[in-house]
């Protein structure tokens, strides 16, 4: 990807330093994060326009053009700094592709790095100015949140509904589009993302199985249209899918295997389809210390352009039965 007068790429090398592959690297997650923070703090307008962008790489002292950090400056906002770890999802995806294509061997020692090379024709690549959808901030007072906080909460009935879908799926993966609202307290620079519903997504041409769910853009479009038709202002804010226990887990209540995790494939889906900083990913399935018949959840999302596990609260009727430490409901109460 070219930004300003630099071209960014991810390189994979063998243990001896030989180059295996090089692909363009995207800095979009960093740009989105910088814009998100600037708008949340009231330093940038939430008008759907990207301010003048300046991205400065910090090259490795002895291994230039390798990059150690990036600095993004958007007109009107303080600079933000990002380490090379923000490229890890792209790097792992490249390595997996090389393995599938048998260009590298399983278990072979590999290294990856991000490089930035200056372009001779600086005028050919001006800092980007683009239009985009504004962040769906809804003005609100959030006095219970610390200044600068971003809290995520789920209505209990949504989690109970998803729990039953996970149970019914048994050994087949399912997926849902999460709908919610994003409240913004500008004075406190605080946000509350509240998930209020989940719409089933139909699998794409590749179908679904115990190990995969084929995402189809048409299914996303249909679900988004269904959310818009509601007329209540809720918006897509992420996705949920389940990881299935094996048959032995279902037949052995004391099984300690954990199936609730965020895989490399999950990270690729989130990076490509849910790249905005407010988007979250909920994973349901068997929690290690609980039986498969009592599925639990873990949440993942963006922080400083990294995908990490995120804490969340459960609110509304039935929330008292939620155990944050277990990531599951303590009771076996059905929806409603």
Secondary structure, DSSP 8 states (H G I E B T S, - for coil): -EETTEEEEEEEEETTS-EEEEEE---HHHHHHHHHHHHHTTSS--SSB---EEEEEEE-SSSTTBEEEEEEEETTS--EEEEGGGGHHHHHHHHHHHHHTTSS-TT--EEEEEEEEE-S-GGGS-----B-----EEE---TTS-TT-EEEEEEHHHHHHHHHHHHHHTTS--EEEEEEEEEEETTTTEEEEEEEEEEEE---TT-B-SS-B---HHHHHHHHHHHHHH-S--EEEEEEEEE---HHHHH-TT---------HHHHHHHHHH--STT-EEEEEE--TTS-TTS-EEEEEEEETTEEEE---EEESTTGGGEETTTTEESS-----
